[in-house]
Amino acid sequence: MGKLRFVAVAGVVATVALTGCTSSQGDDSPTAHKSPTSAASASASKTASGRAEHIPGETVTKAPDPIDGQAVARVANARGNREIDIPGGVKAGALSISVNCQGRGTLTVSVKPVGLSFPLECVAGEVSSTYNELHLKTARGRGTVYVTAPSPVRSALTVGQ
């Protein structure tokens, strides 16, 4: 009787194990072969969504919402180089820059006269995003954000204080 119970349990375990190995796409073979095109597109989508700079839902057609503080300057759907004045200058405290870009090339943001500068690698077909914040002890009478990018790169930017 003990031997019969062991065989029955082993059969149930084997059935459960085999059920867990079947494909959910209706493929009868244990190893499905994908065409090079479908494998490449699956690989590309994994790479695209796996980039740290990619945040789903971000766009270049609308300036990013400020993460902290209030937006003091915004730009959306800009191409290439851009110069953005910060109205009222740079105040003491937090200064934040949120940037989204799309198109192939490197976008560089510089804030004068505070000396903040950072690059963002932009890619075609996907929005790349970054956020940088700097805490300043003293105010500056003027402030300008410079964006340098190749002409195919579109960007959106928000300056927060």
KASUL-V777068 format. One record per run of one state. SS is the DSSP state (H for helix, E for strand, L for the rest). FROM is the first residue (numbers start at 1). TO is the last residue. Records with the same first field share a line. If there is no record, write none. Layout:
SS = FROM-TO, FROM-TO
This chain:
L = 1-1, 21-35, 51-70, 80-81, 86-89, 91-92, 103-104, 113-115, 124-125, 127-127, 137-139, 141-143, 149-153, 161-161
H = 2-20, 36-50
E = 71-79, 82-85, 90-90, 93-102, 105-112, 116-123, 126-126, 128-136, 140-140, 144-148, 154-160
